[in-house]
């Protein structure tokens, strides 16, 4: 520690000092030219310091936020510090790295703002993958989860084919977002994307909604009406919650997949179905086939390419990025400057099971953003069921049965092992049957 007689380091020593800092650090002037770039910044970005200095910061970092939320621009314009924004930078070798960013205005001896200084810390996202879409990124599927990263990396090849895709996963895991990504990466991207929630359609109207009808097909059919398959011509149709289709409609969907044609209700001739079909469900179709409630031949037709989206509790490493994405959308929508969440909030979120997955996370962050006047969302801004009771620390067990504790411990073990249930069983020293029974009982109680 410096005493009163300890001399300050000479200015020539500052580069050596900054190069010893573990976090990436750089400075820019008011024209966004990089003036200093330390060794850690070079290591994270893959750009040597001598190549970075003198260039515009966006030319070096190519972040996912340069266009809409520039941290440096905000801190210089408002003369304030900004801390812990999560974003992604593109390395010189084309890889992407998730980083936590903090920035402050850079001032001269008279207190005038002459630029900005930014530090960033690698969040360990070297194995992350994301979907590049028209120069942008499908933000909710920039992931560090090993299984999902593998799927994301091959999605462009899947999208370029016309194969039927079956998306599996719990409610709220982002199946529709993923389906739209497939459409936007496909050769049909200029065509329509039509989504149909099969579980929300009354059974009596399902056939006419899907395939349309001809005038006179029934009493109120005064003129022809196009169905969803016709509206999706040359594009993509998403059959969401396809497990809710009755058997009679399953047979008609099977014909569309086999013959690439359909007949409107009351029609006498077939119409071409030049449509890419993506189906999704949160139900166990294989079990439904065994029970006789879902056609086996339709299951095989749908299951050409099968993609399982993990629940949020199995990809908790993506939480910081997902939270920042949600906040960025909120900032763009309402202009409220919510900078992020406190470390306590992040710890609470990481200990939560998220039965509603990403959709529930969006609701939690939106609720917090409404109550938070600005800055960081704190524990006091969260919905009541997430806030710890008085006298308890975040994540402490309260009012729980032994079954609840077993269920939460099992969920967290599965999450820690990125959804690998075999690894979770080894960690907990229980059998796969016991793990399955604990999880099934917990989900039934919810």
N, C-alpha and C positions, 0 to 999 in steps of 0.2 A: 504493500500500500504506500502511496506517495505521502511524504511528510511535507512540512511547510518549506523545507529547504531543497526538496527534490526538484531538479530542473525538468521542465517539459521537454519532450522529444523534439528534435529539430524537424522542420517541415519535410526535409529530405527522407526522414525515417517513416513517414506516413504510409507510402506504398508498401514497405516491408511489414508494417504493422497490419495493414488491411489484408495483405496476402496471407497472413497467419490466421485470419478469421475463418472459421469453418463454413459459415454461410456465404453464399454468393453475394457480392456487393458491387454496385456500379453507380455512377453519377451521370447526370445529363445537364446540359445548359438549357436556356429558355427556348432554344430551337430544336430540342430533343436530340442533340448530338451527344454521343457517349464521350465523356471526358476521362473516366477511370473505370477499369474493369478488373476485378481482382482474380486471383488464381482459382478460387472456388467457383466463381462465375464461369470461368473457362472450362472447368472440369464438368460442371452440370450441363452447359450448353454445347460443349464440343467446339467452341469458337475461341481461338487464341486471343489473348488480350490485345496484341498488336493489330489484329484484324478487326476487333470490335471498336476500338477507340477511333473516333471520327465518323462513325456510321450512325444513322438514325436507330433509336432503340428498337423500333418495330421491325427493322430489317434484320436484326440479330435474334430477337426472341420469337417473333411470329406467333404470339400467344392467341388463345381462343377468345381473348377479351380486348384486343387492341382497338377494335372498331367501336364497341359499345360501352365498355367500362374500363377506361385506362386509369389505373391507380395513380400513376405519377401526375397525370393531367389534373385529376381531382384534388390531389394534395397541394399542387402548386397553385391552382386557381383559387382554392379556398384557404390557403395558408394553414393547413392542419395536417396532423399525422393520420395515417391509415394503417391499420394493423390486421394481419392474419386473413388476407383475402386468398382464397384457393383458386388457382388457375393452371392451365397447361401450356407449356412452352414446347416448341419443336426444336429438337437438337439439329446440329449441322448434318448428322448422318440420316436424318429423316425420322428418327424415333421421337417419341413424345414423353415428357416428364411432367408429373404433377408436382407443383410447388406451392408453398405457403409464402405469400408476399407481404412485406411491410414497406411503407414509404413515408418520407418526410420532405418538406421543402428544404432546399439548400440555400443558406443566407450568407451575405458578406458581413464585414465588420460593422456596417451601419444598420444591419437587420433587414436589408432589402433581399427579396427572393431572387436568386440568380439561377435557379435550376432545381433539381431534385436528386435525392439519394434513395436508392431502393435496395433492400436486402431480400433474399429469397432462400428458402430451405427446401431441399429435395425431400418429398414425402415418401420416397421409396417406390415410385411408380414405374420403375424401369421395365416391368413386365406388363404395363397397361396397354390396352388397345382401345381404339375409338373408331367411329364411323365417319369418314369424310364424305360430306354431302354437298356438292356444288360449292366447294370452297369453305363450307362451314363444318360443323360437327354435330352429330346427333348426341347432344350432351348427356342424356340420361344413360347412354350406353357407352360412355367412356369409362372403362372399368379396369380395376386391378384384380378382379376375381379370376383365378387361373382358368376355370372352366368356361366362363363367359367370355374371357379374352380370346380364347381359341375360337369360339363361335363367331365373335365379332370380326376376327381376322379373316375368316373365310366367307363372311356374308356377301361381299361383292360377287364372288363366283356363284354362290347360290342364287343371288338376285338376277344375275345375267341369264340364267336358264329360265325355262317356263314351267319348271317342276312345281307341283303342288307342295305347299309348306304347311306343316302342322306345328303350331306354337303351343307349348304346354307350360303350365305354371299357375301359382296361386293368383287369386284376384288382386289386382293392383301392382303386379310385377312389371307392367309395361308392355304387354303383348300387342296392344294396338300401336304404340309408338314404334315397336320393332317392325310390325307389319308395314307401317308407313315408310320406314327406312328401307325395307325390301323393295317397295314400289319405287321410291326415289332413286334407288341404285340400279333399277332394271331398265330394259329397253322400252318399257311401257310408261316411263315417268311422265311423258307429255299427255298420256291418257288419264282418264278419271280414276280416282280411288274412292270406292264405295264401301262403307262399313255397314254391316247388318248385325244387330244384336238379336240372335235367334231366341235367347231367353226372354226378351222383352216383347216379342210379337205374340198376339193372341193366336192360338192354334187355328182358329177358323179363318184368320186372314193371312196365315203364313204363305200359302201357295200363291195367292194373288200378289202379295208383296214381293216375293222372290222372282216370280216368272211373269207377272203382269196378267192382264185379261183383255179379252175382246169385247166390243160392244154387244150387249145382249147375253153375255155369259151368265148373268143373274139379274134380278129385278132392277137394281139401281145402276147397272153398268150401261150408261147411256153412250159412252164413247170408249175407245181403246185407252188403256193405261199401260205405260211401260213399267216393267218390274225392275228389281235391282240388278239382275243379270244383264238386262238390256242397257240399263244406264251405265254399267261398267264396261261396255264394249270397248275393246282396244286398251283396256286398263287392268286394274286389279280389284277384286272383290274380297273383302274380309268377312268370313262367316264366324263371327264372335260367338262364343258359348255354343259351339255346334253340338255339344253333348246334350243340349236341351231340345234338340229337334225330335219330333215324334217319328216313329218308324216309317210311316207313310211318306213323309217328306224326305227321310233319309234315302229312300229308294229313288226319288226324283233327283236328288243331288248326285247320287251315284250315276244316273244316266247322263247328267251334264258332264261329269268327269270322264266317263267312258266314251261318249259319242260327241262331246263338244257341241251339243245342241239342246234345246228345250222347247216346250210347247206352252204358250200362254193359256191361261184358263179360258176355255171356250174356243180355243183355236183348233184349226184342222191341219196345220202344217208346222213343221219345226223351224226354229230360228237358230242361226249360228251363234255359238257362245265363244267368241274370241276374247276370252277372259282368263287372267291368271288368278287362281284360287289360293287364298291363304285362309286357313282355319285356325281357330284357337279355342281353348277350353281350360277350365281349372278342375275338370273332372277326370277320373281315371278311366279312360276309354277302354283299356284292355280288360279291366274288371267288368265294365258294362257289357263288353262283348261276351265274356264268360257268363254273365247273368242273363243274356239275351235281350238287353235293352238297347244295344247299339249293334248295327249290322257289321259283321266281320268283313264282308267284301268292301264296304265303304271305308272302314278303318284302314284297310290295306291301301286303298286308293288315296286316302288323305295322308298316309304316313310315308310318303315318298322321301321327304326331308323333314325330320323331326328335330325341333329345337326346344329344349327345356330351359326356361328362365328361372334362375334361383331366386328364392325369397330374399328380401332385404336383410334379414337377420343372418344370412349366410354370406353376405358381401358387405360387412360393416366397414371394411377398409375404404369403400367408396363413399361413405357418409359425408366427409368434408366436401368432396366435389359436388355431390348431389345437393347439399345444403346451399352451396354457393350458386349453383345453377338456378335453384328455385328463387333465391334472393335476387339474382340478376334479372330474372323475369319480372319479379315484383317491382324492382327499381324502375325497370323500363315501363311498367304499366301504370304505376301511381306516383313515380318521382320521389318517393320517400327514401331517404338515405339510410338504409339499414346496412351497416358495414359487415355484419357477420353474427356469430353466436359466441357466447363466452365459453371458456374451456369446461366449466361446470355443466353447461347445457349439452355440449358435445359428449361428455361422459355419461350424462343421463340418457341421451339418445342411443349411445352404444350399448347400454345395458337394457334397452327396451326390446321387446320381441317383435314389434311391428306386425301385428296380424293383418293390417291393411296395406302393408308394404309401401312402395313409393308413393302411392296415392295418399296414404295416411301421413307420410312424412310431409308431403306438400301441404296438407291441411294443417299440420302442427306448425310448420314454419309460417304459413299465411296467418294463422291465429296470432303467433308471436309477433309478427310484423305489424298487425293491427294495434296491439297493445303497446308495443315498444315505440317511444317517441322519436328514436333515432339512435345511431351508434350500434351497440351490440345487443342482441336479444339475450336476456338473462333468464334465470330459472323462474323468476316472478312473472314472466310473460308467457309461460307455457300453460297449456290446458291443465286443469286440476289433477287429472289422473296421472300426469307425469311428474308433478311437483312432489318432493318428499314431504312426509308429514313433519310437523314441528318437532325438533329434537332428533330427527333422523338425518343421516347423511344421504346424499343422492345414491340410489341403488340399494339402500338398505331394505331388507325384507320386513314387511309389516302386515299383520293380519293375514298371514298365509298359512295354509295347511302344509303338511309334509308332502302331499301330492303336488301342490303348487311349487314347492321348492325343488322337488325332483324334476318337474317339467321345465322350470327355468334353467336349472343346472344342465339339463340335457340339451335344451335349445342352444345355450351359450357354448357348450362343447362342440356342437355341430357347426355353429358359426365360426368358432376359432379355427376349425379344421376345414374352412371354405366349403361346407356342405358335404364333406366326405364322412359318411356315417360309419364306415369301418374304422377310420382313425378315431372318431369320437367314441366308439365302443371300446377301443383299446385304451384311450385316455381314462374313461370312466370305469373300465374293468367290468363291463356288462356285456351280455350277448346282444346280437342284432334283434332277436325277438323281444328282449326286454326293452331295448331302446325304442323299437317300433310301438310297443304297448304303451310306454310312458308318453310318447308324443301323441298317439291317437287319443289317449284318455284326456290329455291336456287340451287338445283341440276340440274335443267333444264338450268339455266343461266350458270353453269360451263361447 
